[in-house]
């Protein structure tokens, strides 16, 4: 197959799939070896990187994806609904960081590090497609293992987990302190709620006085 034809086929594959496609699958589909496909794709990436192109090819942990350049977003929103953006709170970011550096990891292990129940936080991260289930731990109860997704790589602009910055040990302590503050806040809210339930309502007081 000529290089120009191979580029056309790869372009069609990436455009049609709309998600990251592993190099192995691209090579199998084009009946070419992986080194050849990798070389061709990276040449395409260089050409798409020019200012005269609105799309790009990005590499995500050994896979390739065609997507819109971020510089084009302001023009796209003028003809489409503004995409929903998920707000990552400090708690979500902390939990996501723990999973990113410790993956695969169980919810119980996350809770052990944070010192607080994490059902809601993990469910949110799954909903946002930043983490997913990747199997079960070979232990009693076979707890679910969680790991980060390709969406996580895209959101944080990294090609693979190897590009994660070295974590500061002091940051882990910050996680624990903030988790303890979160627990205390929940306890205070629960205590206030119980105290309010104990207080008789104005209508009840009038009934008693009457």
N, C-alpha and C positions, 0 to 999 in steps of 0.2 A: 504494500500500500504506500502511495506517495505521501510525503509529509503533509502536504496541503490537504489531502483527502483525510488523513488521520486527524488533523486539527478540526476539520469540519465534523467528523464523527464524534470526537470528544466534546466539541462545543454543543452538539445536539444532545448528547447524553446529559451533560451538566445542566443545560437549559431545561430539558424535559423533567429531570428528576427533581429539581428544585431543592435538593438537600445535599449534604456532603456524601460523596460517593468514594468508596475505598479504591485506592490505586489498583489493588488486585482485581477488583470487579471490572474496572475500566480496561485493564490489560486483557482480561478474559473475553470481554465483549468485542474488543477490536482485534483480537487474535495477535496481539503484539506482546513483547516482553515488557516487564515493569520499568526497566531502566529507560527504554525508548519512550514509553508513555510519560514518565516523569519528566524527561528532558523536553518533550514537546509541550507538555502542560506548563512548565515553568517559562518556556519561551512565550507561550500565550499570555501568561500572567504579566510578563514584562510589557507586552504590547497593550494589554488592557489597562495597565497602570498609567498610561498617558492621560493628560488632561482632556484630550478630545474624546474620551470614552466615559460612558455613564455607568457601566457595569465593570465588575472585576471578578477575578477568580482568586479565592483564598484557600489556604491549606489548613486543615484542622486535624491534627494528630494522624497524619498518614492518609487523609482523605481530602478530596477537593470539592469545592462548591462555587457555583456562580451566583453572585448576588449584586445588588445595587450598591454603588458607592455612597457612603454616608453624606457626602457633599451634595447629593442629589435629593435628599429627603425633603428639603424645603419646597422643592418644585413639585414633588409627588403629592404632598399633602394638599396642594391646591386643587387637585382633581380626584382626590379620594378622601375617605374618612381618616381622621388622624388616628394612627394606631394606638391602641391602649398600652400605656406604659406602666409597668409594675414598679411600685415604690418599694425599694428595699430598705427597711428600717435597720437600725443598729443591731437589733436582735436577729433579724434575718441574715444580715451580713456576717455576724459572728458565727451563727450556726453553719452557714454556707462555707465559711473559712475552715471550720473544724472538719467538715465533711471533705472539703477539697484536699486538705493536707493529710487526713487520716484514712481516706477511702481505700477499699470498701469498709464501711463502718455501720454498726447497728444503731438503732435509735437509743438503746440502753447505754451504749458507749458514749454517744453524744450527750445524753443526760448526765452521765457520770462526770464528763468534763465541764459541762455548764453548771451542774448542780441544781438543775430545775427541769421539770417535765417539758418535753419538746414536741409533743404530738402536733399541736397547732402549727408551730413553726415549720416542721418537716413537711406537713401537708401543704403548706403554702408554697414551699420551695418545689415540691412535686407539681403543684398546680401551675407554677410559673415555668415549669419544664427546665429548671436549673439543676435538679437532681432526679434520679430515677432508681427503681429497684434493679439490682444486678444479680440477685441470687439470694441464697439463704446460708447462714452460718451453720457449719456442722457441729451443732451443740444442742443441748436440751431445749425443746421448743422451736428449734430451727428459726431463729429470728431473722428478719429481712435485712439484707445488706443494701446500703445506699451508696451511690457514687454520683459524680457530676456528669453532665451531659454535653453534647456538642453545643447546645444553646448557651451553656455556661461559658464555653470557650469563645463563642461569638460575642457574648455580652461584655466580656472582659478583655477582648482583643488579643488573645493569646492563641498560638498554634497548637500547643500541647501542654500537658500538666508539668512537663519539665521546665516550662517557662514561668512557672509560679515563683514569685519572689521568696527568698529565704525568710521564714517566719521568725519574728522576734519572740524569744521565750517569755518576755515580760508581757507580750500581748495576750498570751494564754491566761496569765494572771488577771489581766484586764477583763477577759471573758468571764472569769469566775466572779470577779467583783461586781460586774454589771448584772450577771445572772442573780447574784444575791440581792442586789437592789431591786431587780424585777420581782423576786419572791416576796420581798418585804412590801413592795407596792401592792401586790395581789392580796397579801394578808391584811394590809390596812384597809383596802377596799372592801374585803369580805367582812372585816370587823365593823366598819361603818354601816354596812348593809344590815348586819345582824342587830346592831344597836337601834337602827331606824325601825326595824321590825318590832322591837320590844316597846318602842314608844307608842302610847295609845293615840289614835287619830283624834282630831278635834271633834268629829261627830261622836266618837265613842265617849269622850269626856263629857259632852253635853248630855248624852244619854244617861250617863252615871249620875251627873249632877241633877238631872230632871227627876 
